[in-house]
Amino acid sequence: MKKLVLHALVTMIVVNGTAQTTLENLGTKVNSSYSEARPTISADGKTLYFIVEGNPKNTMYKDDKEAQDVWFSTLDETGNWTQAQQAPAPINSLRNNAVFWVSPDGNRILIRGAFENGKYVGRGLSLCNKTESGWSAPQRLKIKGYNTLSLDEYSGAFMANDGKTLLFYLSEERNSFINDLYVSTLEENDEWTMPKSLGADINTYDYDEISPFLAADGVTMYFSSDRPGGLGDYDIWMTKRLDNSWTKW
């Protein structure tokens, strides 16, 4: 499985429109002897969700020593991250779990897998809503053609702040590790359009495009790729959408 594993999680903080360039290890309360990956932070910067791989406490560890569970840490009143905790079910129920997106108000999260009333029914994406007693049972997003298109080994998604646009990374080639980026939009009947490729400006034939992130302006997109021109293996790339076609960047 091709994946971007972060042994030292890094948070980029934007203050007055200027990115903080100093990289800081988040410390031993977040990082461990296991692999930490895919940090997803809430809009207020106070809750950090991430993947821990291979921890014996993980849900499916007995079946797979590399199983991934979602863990989280919160920022305390002194500005320090609290001891990481394993997220409860239903967030963790699969062999490889993930939080892909947190809504701006922190009350919804997008997770890996298609669930119906909390029961796993196959590949896809689901939303959980925060309630007084915790997270609700995940409910799958009805995405046209998703199971036909997404045949890869490793895929994921990101939802725009408006809650009406999804960006995917997936492959239409069975068991492939080489992904492309796609977009889907919410229709009036609560179904999502068939994912559409973001086009040749973004997607390359022989290289992997993953982990899209759409900024609050709805135009600026960041993603990771091992395409030529980078500084190492996978680098972060940035582009701006030129129109509403989602194919011109």
C-alpha positions as CSV (number, residue, x, y, z in Angstrom):
1,M,0.0,0.0,0.0
2,K,1.4,3.3,-1.0
3,K,0.8,5.9,1.7
4,L,2.3,9.0,3.1
5,V,3.4,8.2,6.6
6,L,4.3,11.1,8.9
7,H,6.6,10.1,11.7
8,A,6.5,13.7,13.0
9,L,3.1,15.3,12.5
10,V,3.3,18.9,11.3
11,T,0.6,21.6,11.5
12,M,0.7,24.6,9.3
13,I,-0.9,27.6,11.0
14,V,-2.1,30.6,8.9
15,V,-2.0,33.9,10.7
16,N,-3.1,37.1,9.0
17,G,-2.8,35.4,5.7
18,T,0.9,34.4,6.2
19,A,1.9,30.8,6.6
20,Q,4.0,29.9,9.6
21,T,7.1,28.3,8.1
22,T,8.6,26.8,11.2
23,L,8.0,23.0,11.5
24,E,7.4,21.8,15.0
25,N,7.1,18.2,16.2
26,L,3.8,17.9,18.1
27,G,5.5,15.9,20.9
28,T,5.2,12.5,22.5
29,K,1.5,13.0,23.5
30,V,0.7,12.9,19.8
31,N,3.6,11.0,18.2
32,S,4.5,7.5,19.3
33,S,6.6,4.5,18.3
34,Y,4.0,3.7,15.8
35,S,3.4,5.5,12.5
36,E,1.2,8.6,12.7
37,A,-0.3,9.7,9.3
38,R,-3.0,11.8,7.7
39,P,-3.6,14.7,10.1
40,T,-7.0,16.3,9.8
41,I,-7.6,19.4,12.0
42,S,-10.8,21.1,12.9
43,A,-11.4,24.7,11.7
44,D,-10.8,26.2,15.2
45,G,-7.4,24.4,15.4
46,K,-8.3,22.7,18.6
47,T,-9.0,19.1,17.6
48,L,-6.6,17.0,15.6
49,Y,-7.6,13.7,14.1
50,F,-5.0,11.4,12.6
51,I,-4.2,7.7,11.8
52,V,-2.1,5.4,13.9
53,E,-0.9,2.3,12.2
54,G,0.0,-0.9,13.9
55,N,-0.9,0.0,17.5
56,P,-2.0,-3.2,19.3
57,K,-5.0,-1.3,20.6
58,N,-6.4,-0.7,17.1
59,T,-9.7,-2.3,16.3
60,M,-8.5,-4.9,13.8
61,Y,-5.0,-5.4,15.0
62,K,-5.4,-9.1,15.6
63,D,-6.3,-9.6,11.9
64,D,-3.8,-7.2,10.5
65,K,-0.7,-5.9,12.3
66,E,-0.7,-2.9,10.1
67,A,-4.3,-2.0,10.7
68,Q,-5.1,1.8,11.0
69,D,-7.3,3.4,13.5
70,V,-8.3,7.1,14.0
71,W,-6.9,8.7,17.1
72,F,-7.3,12.3,18.2
73,S,-5.8,15.0,20.5
74,T,-7.2,18.3,21.6
75,L,-5.5,21.6,22.4
76,D,-5.6,22.5,26.1
77,E,-5.9,26.0,27.7
78,T,-2.1,26.2,27.9
79,G,-1.7,25.6,24.1
80,N,-0.4,22.1,24.4
81,W,-1.8,18.9,22.8
82,T,-3.4,16.4,25.2
83,Q,-2.6,12.7,25.3
84,A,-3.9,11.1,22.1
85,Q,-7.0,9.0,22.5
86,Q,-8.4,6.3,20.2
87,A,-11.6,7.4,18.6
88,P,-14.6,5.2,19.5
89,A,-16.9,3.2,17.3
90,P,-18.4,3.8,14.8
91,I,-15.4,6.0,13.7
92,N,-13.2,2.9,14.1
93,S,-14.8,-0.3,12.9
94,L,-12.8,-1.2,9.7
95,R,-9.3,-2.6,9.1
96,N,-8.2,0.8,7.8
97,N,-10.1,3.7,9.3
98,A,-9.7,7.4,8.5
99,V,-11.3,10.8,9.0
100,F,-11.0,12.7,5.7
101,W,-12.8,16.0,6.7
102,V,-14.2,18.0,9.6
103,S,-16.9,20.5,9.0
104,P,-16.2,24.1,9.8
105,D,-18.5,24.0,12.9
106,G,-16.9,20.7,14.0
107,N,-20.2,18.9,14.1
108,R,-19.7,16.6,11.1
109,I,-16.9,14.3,10.0
110,L,-16.3,12.4,6.8
111,I,-15.0,8.9,7.3
112,R,-13.8,6.0,5.2
113,G,-16.4,3.3,4.2
114,A,-20.0,3.2,3.3
115,F,-22.3,2.6,6.2
116,E,-26.1,2.2,6.5
117,N,-27.3,3.0,10.0
118,G,-23.9,2.2,11.4
119,K,-23.5,-1.1,9.5
120,Y,-20.7,-1.4,7.0
121,V,-22.0,-2.1,3.5
122,G,-19.0,-1.6,1.3
123,R,-16.5,0.9,-0.2
124,G,-17.3,4.6,-0.1
125,L,-17.7,7.5,2.3
126,S,-20.0,8.3,5.2
127,L,-20.9,11.2,7.4
128,C,-21.2,11.2,11.2
129,N,-23.0,13.9,13.1
130,K,-22.0,15.0,16.6
131,T,-24.7,14.5,19.2
132,E,-24.9,15.1,22.9
133,S,-23.9,11.5,23.5
134,G,-21.2,11.3,20.9
135,W,-21.0,10.6,17.2
136,S,-24.1,9.3,15.3
137,A,-24.1,6.2,13.3
138,P,-22.4,6.9,10.0
139,Q,-24.5,7.2,7.0
140,R,-23.1,6.6,3.5
141,L,-23.1,9.3,0.8
142,K,-25.0,8.2,-2.3
143,I,-22.4,8.8,-5.0
144,K,-23.3,7.7,-8.5
145,G,-21.0,5.2,-10.1
146,Y,-18.5,5.3,-7.2
147,N,-18.2,1.5,-6.9
148,T,-17.6,1.2,-10.6
149,L,-15.0,3.9,-10.7
150,S,-13.1,3.3,-7.5
151,L,-11.2,0.1,-8.0
152,D,-7.9,1.1,-6.3
153,E,-6.1,-0.2,-3.3
154,Y,-5.9,3.1,-1.6
155,S,-8.4,6.0,-2.0
156,G,-9.8,9.0,0.0
157,A,-11.7,12.2,-0.3
158,F,-12.2,15.8,1.0
159,M,-15.4,17.8,1.3
160,A,-15.4,21.5,0.6
161,N,-16.6,23.9,3.3
162,D,-20.0,24.4,1.6
163,G,-20.7,20.7,2.1
164,K,-21.7,20.4,-1.5
165,T,-18.5,19.5,-3.3
166,L,-16.4,16.4,-2.9
167,L,-12.8,15.9,-4.1
168,F,-11.6,12.3,-4.5
169,Y,-8.4,10.4,-5.1
170,L,-9.0,7.0,-6.7
171,S,-8.1,4.8,-9.6
172,E,-10.3,3.2,-12.2
173,E,-7.7,0.4,-12.6
174,R,-8.3,-2.5,-10.3
175,N,-5.9,-2.8,-7.3
176,S,-3.8,0.1,-8.6
177,F,-1.7,2.3,-6.3
178,I,-1.7,5.1,-8.9
179,N,-4.5,7.5,-8.2
180,D,-6.1,10.5,-9.9
181,L,-8.2,13.4,-8.6
182,Y,-11.9,13.7,-9.2
183,V,-14.8,15.9,-8.2
184,S,-18.5,15.3,-7.4
185,T,-21.2,17.7,-6.4
186,L,-24.4,17.4,-4.4
187,E,-27.7,17.3,-6.2
188,E,-31.1,18.3,-4.8
189,N,-32.1,14.7,-4.1
190,D,-29.2,14.2,-1.8
191,E,-27.3,12.2,-4.3
192,W,-23.8,13.0,-5.5
193,T,-22.9,13.3,-9.2
194,M,-20.6,10.7,-10.8
195,P,-17.0,11.6,-10.0
196,K,-15.4,13.5,-12.8
197,S,-11.7,13.7,-13.5
198,L,-10.0,17.1,-12.7
199,G,-8.3,16.8,-16.1
200,A,-4.8,16.6,-17.5
201,D,-3.7,19.9,-15.8
202,I,-3.8,17.9,-12.5
203,N,-3.7,14.2,-13.2
204,T,-0.7,12.5,-14.7
205,Y,-0.5,9.1,-16.3
206,D,2.3,7.4,-14.5
207,Y,2.3,9.3,-11.2
208,D,0.1,9.4,-8.1
209,E,-2.1,12.3,-7.2
210,I,-3.6,12.0,-3.6
211,S,-4.9,13.9,-0.6
212,P,-6.7,16.9,-2.2
213,F,-7.5,19.9,0.1
214,L,-9.7,22.8,-1.1
215,A,-9.1,26.1,0.6
216,A,-12.0,28.2,2.0
217,D,-12.1,30.3,-1.2
218,G,-13.3,27.3,-3.1
219,V,-10.7,27.9,-5.8
220,T,-7.2,27.1,-4.4
221,M,-6.4,23.4,-4.2
222,Y,-3.5,21.6,-2.5
223,F,-2.6,18.0,-3.2
224,S,0.2,15.5,-2.9
225,S,2.0,13.9,-5.8
226,D,5.2,12.1,-6.7
227,R,5.2,13.7,-10.1
228,P,8.4,15.1,-11.7
229,G,9.6,18.5,-10.5
230,G,9.3,17.9,-6.8
231,L,12.0,17.8,-4.2
232,G,11.6,14.2,-3.0
233,D,9.2,11.4,-3.1
234,Y,5.7,12.9,-2.5
235,D,5.5,16.7,-2.4
236,I,2.7,19.2,-1.8
237,W,1.5,21.0,-4.9
238,M,-0.9,24.0,-5.2
239,T,-3.1,25.1,-8.1
240,K,-6.1,27.4,-8.7
241,R,-9.3,26.6,-10.4
242,L,-9.9,28.9,-13.4
243,D,-13.6,28.2,-14.0
244,N,-16.6,26.1,-13.0
245,S,-15.7,23.2,-15.2
246,W,-13.3,21.8,-12.6
247,T,-10.9,20.8,-15.5
248,K,-9.0,24.0,-16.0
249,W,-6.4,24.9,-13.5
